[in-house]
Amino acid sequence: MRLLSIILIGTSIILSQDENVDSVEVHSCDSPLIEMKYSDENRALKMKELIPYMIASIKCRFSDRGKAKTKTRDKRNKKLAYDQSYQFKSFSSSCAYCAAYMIVVFYLSSIF
Protein backbone atom coordinates (compact mmCIF):
# COMPACT_ATOMS: atom_id res chain seq x y z
CA MET A 1 0.00 0.00 0.00
CA ARG A 2 2.85 2.40 0.86
CA LEU A 3 4.64 1.52 -2.35
CA LEU A 4 1.52 2.20 -4.36
CA SER A 5 1.02 5.64 -2.74
CA ILE A 6 4.69 6.54 -3.32
CA ILE A 7 4.45 5.52 -6.98
CA LEU A 8 1.19 7.45 -7.36
CA ILE A 9 2.65 10.62 -5.83
CA GLY A 10 5.85 10.35 -7.89
CA THR A 11 3.90 9.81 -11.10
CA SER A 12 1.61 12.75 -10.41
CA ILE A 13 4.61 15.00 -9.79
CA ILE A 14 6.32 13.94 -13.00
CA LEU A 15 3.17 14.31 -15.10
CA SER A 16 2.26 17.68 -13.59
CA GLN A 17 5.44 19.28 -14.87
CA ASP A 18 4.68 21.04 -18.13
CA GLU A 19 7.59 21.47 -20.52
CA ASN A 20 5.81 23.99 -22.75
CA VAL A 21 5.57 26.69 -20.12
CA ASP A 22 7.01 30.01 -21.28
CA SER A 23 9.11 31.56 -18.58
CA VAL A 24 9.36 35.32 -18.43
CA GLU A 25 12.29 36.67 -16.50
CA VAL A 26 11.30 39.49 -14.19
CA HIS A 27 13.89 42.10 -13.26
CA SER A 28 14.89 41.87 -9.61
CA CYS A 29 14.02 45.55 -9.06
CA ASP A 30 10.41 44.78 -10.03
CA SER A 31 9.99 42.32 -7.19
CA PRO A 32 6.63 42.74 -5.45
CA LEU A 33 8.40 42.70 -2.08
CA ILE A 34 10.60 45.66 -3.03
CA GLU A 35 7.64 47.57 -4.46
CA MET A 36 5.63 46.84 -1.31
CA LYS A 37 8.47 47.99 0.95
CA TYR A 38 8.83 51.34 -0.82
CA SER A 39 5.11 51.96 -1.17
CA ASP A 40 3.15 54.37 0.99
CA GLU A 41 1.83 51.59 3.23
CA ASN A 42 5.35 50.71 4.43
CA ARG A 43 4.23 47.71 6.46
CA ALA A 44 6.76 45.44 8.14
CA LEU A 45 7.87 42.34 6.30
CA LYS A 46 6.98 38.92 7.66
CA MET A 47 9.75 36.51 8.57
CA LYS A 48 9.16 34.34 5.51
CA GLU A 49 9.33 37.43 3.26
CA LEU A 50 12.56 38.76 4.75
CA ILE A 51 15.07 36.44 3.02
CA PRO A 52 13.50 36.74 -0.48
CA TYR A 53 13.38 40.53 0.00
CA MET A 54 17.06 40.64 0.96
CA ILE A 55 18.05 38.50 -2.03
CA ALA A 56 15.98 40.61 -4.44
CA SER A 57 17.31 43.88 -3.02
CA ILE A 58 20.94 42.71 -3.31
CA LYS A 59 20.38 41.60 -6.91
CA CYS A 60 18.68 44.91 -7.67
CA ARG A 61 21.44 46.92 -6.02
CA PHE A 62 24.11 45.37 -8.26
CA SER A 63 22.19 45.80 -11.52
CA ASP A 64 22.53 48.96 -13.63
CA ARG A 65 18.90 49.84 -13.13
CA GLY A 66 19.26 49.47 -9.37
CA LYS A 67 22.33 51.71 -9.31
CA ALA A 68 20.43 54.43 -11.16
CA LYS A 69 17.47 54.06 -8.80
CA THR A 70 19.81 54.30 -5.81
CA LYS A 71 21.39 57.49 -7.18
CA THR A 72 18.00 59.17 -7.56
CA ARG A 73 16.95 58.02 -4.08
CA ASP A 74 20.22 59.39 -2.62
CA LYS A 75 19.70 62.72 -4.37
CA ARG A 76 16.16 62.91 -3.01
CA ASN A 77 17.32 62.05 0.52
CA LYS A 78 20.11 64.64 0.38
CA LYS A 79 17.70 67.30 -0.82
CA LEU A 80 15.21 66.38 1.90
CA ALA A 81 17.94 66.48 4.57
CA TYR A 82 19.13 69.84 3.24
CA ASP A 83 15.60 71.24 3.36
CA GLN A 84 15.08 69.96 6.88
CA SER A 85 18.44 71.18 8.15
CA TYR A 86 17.06 74.68 8.64
CA GLN A 87 14.49 73.37 11.08
CA PHE A 88 15.07 72.05 14.57
CA LYS A 89 13.42 68.62 14.45
CA SER A 90 13.72 65.18 15.85
CA PHE A 91 16.31 63.77 18.25
CA SER A 92 18.97 66.41 17.63
CA SER A 93 16.63 69.21 18.65
CA SER A 94 15.70 67.38 21.85
CA CYS A 95 19.38 66.95 22.73
CA ALA A 96 20.15 70.56 21.91
CA TYR A 97 17.28 71.89 24.03
CA CYS A 98 18.25 69.61 26.91
CA ALA A 99 21.91 70.68 26.71
CA ALA A 100 20.98 74.38 26.60
CA TYR A 101 18.67 73.94 29.57
CA MET A 102 21.35 72.12 31.57
CA ILE A 103 23.95 74.79 30.81
CA VAL A 104 21.59 77.55 31.97
CA VAL A 105 20.70 75.60 35.14
CA PHE A 106 24.36 74.89 36.02
CA TYR A 107 25.34 78.49 35.28
CA LEU A 108 22.55 79.86 37.45
CA SER A 109 23.31 77.37 40.24
CA SER A 110 26.98 78.37 40.25
CA ILE A 111 26.04 82.07 40.54
CA PHE A 112 23.53 81.64 43.39
C-alpha positions as MATLAB code, in Angstrom:
seq = 'MRLLSIILIGTSIILSQDENVDSVEVHSCDSPLIEMKYSDENRALKMKELIPYMIASIKCRFSDRGKAKTKTRDKRNKKLAYDQSYQFKSFSSSCAYCAAYMIVVFYLSSIF';
ca = [
       0.000    0.000    0.000;
       2.848    2.400    0.865;
       4.642    1.523   -2.349;
       1.515    2.202   -4.356;
       1.025    5.635   -2.740;
       4.690    6.536   -3.321;
       4.447    5.520   -6.979;
       1.190    7.447   -7.364;
       2.654   10.617   -5.825;
       5.847   10.353   -7.887;
       3.904    9.806  -11.103;
       1.605   12.752  -10.409;
       4.613   15.003   -9.785;
       6.318   13.939  -12.999;
       3.167   14.307  -15.098;
       2.258   17.680  -13.589;
       5.441   19.282  -14.871;
       4.677   21.041  -18.131;
       7.585   21.467  -20.521;
       5.812   23.989  -22.754;
       5.568   26.695  -20.123;
       7.012   30.009  -21.285;
       9.112   31.561  -18.582;
       9.363   35.315  -18.430;
      12.293   36.666  -16.498;
      11.303   39.487  -14.189;
      13.885   42.095  -13.259;
      14.888   41.873   -9.614;
      14.016   45.552   -9.059;
      10.406   44.780  -10.027;
       9.993   42.317   -7.192;
       6.631   42.740   -5.451;
       8.402   42.702   -2.077;
      10.604   45.660   -3.029;
       7.641   47.570   -4.457;
       5.634   46.844   -1.306;
       8.470   47.994    0.953;
       8.835   51.343   -0.823;
       5.108   51.957   -1.168;
       3.146   54.370    0.988;
       1.834   51.594    3.234;
       5.354   50.713    4.425;
       4.230   47.708    6.462;
       6.760   45.438    8.138;
       7.875   42.338    6.303;
       6.981   38.923    7.659;
       9.752   36.512    8.573;
       9.160   34.336    5.512;
       9.330   37.429    3.257;
      12.556   38.757    4.750;
      15.074   36.445    3.024;
      13.499   36.736   -0.478;
      13.376   40.530    0.003;
      17.064   40.640    0.961;
      18.049   38.501   -2.030;
      15.976   40.612   -4.438;
      17.313   43.876   -3.019;
      20.939   42.712   -3.310;
      20.383   41.604   -6.914;
      18.676   44.909   -7.670;
      21.441   46.918   -6.020;
      24.114   45.366   -8.260;
      22.191   45.801  -11.522;
      22.529   48.958  -13.630;
      18.897   49.837  -13.133;
      19.258   49.470   -9.373;
      22.329   51.708   -9.314;
      20.429   54.434  -11.161;
      17.473   54.058   -8.796;
      19.814   54.304   -5.814;
      21.387   57.487   -7.183;
      17.999   59.165   -7.563;
      16.955   58.021   -4.083;
      20.215   59.386   -2.623;
      19.702   62.720   -4.366;
      16.160   62.910   -3.008;
      17.315   62.052    0.519;
      20.110   64.640    0.383;
      17.699   67.303   -0.817;
      15.213   66.384    1.899;
      17.941   66.484    4.568;
      19.128   69.837    3.237;
      15.601   71.239    3.356;
      15.076   69.963    6.884;
      18.445   71.178    8.147;
      17.064   74.681    8.636;
      14.488   73.373   11.076;
      15.068   72.049   14.565;
      13.417   68.624   14.455;
      13.723   65.177   15.849;
      16.312   63.772   18.246;
      18.975   66.411   17.633;
      16.628   69.215   18.653;
      15.701   67.378   21.848;
      19.378   66.948   22.730;
      20.150   70.564   21.909;
      17.276   71.886   24.031;
      18.254   69.614   26.907;
      21.910   70.677   26.709;
      20.980   74.375   26.595;
      18.665   73.942   29.567;
      21.351   72.123   31.572;
      23.950   74.790   30.805;
      21.590   77.550   31.968;
      20.703   75.602   35.139;
      24.357   74.892   36.019;
      25.340   78.488   35.276;
      22.555   79.862   37.451;
      23.308   77.367   40.242;
      26.984   78.372   40.245;
      26.044   82.070   40.541;
      23.534   81.640   43.389;
];
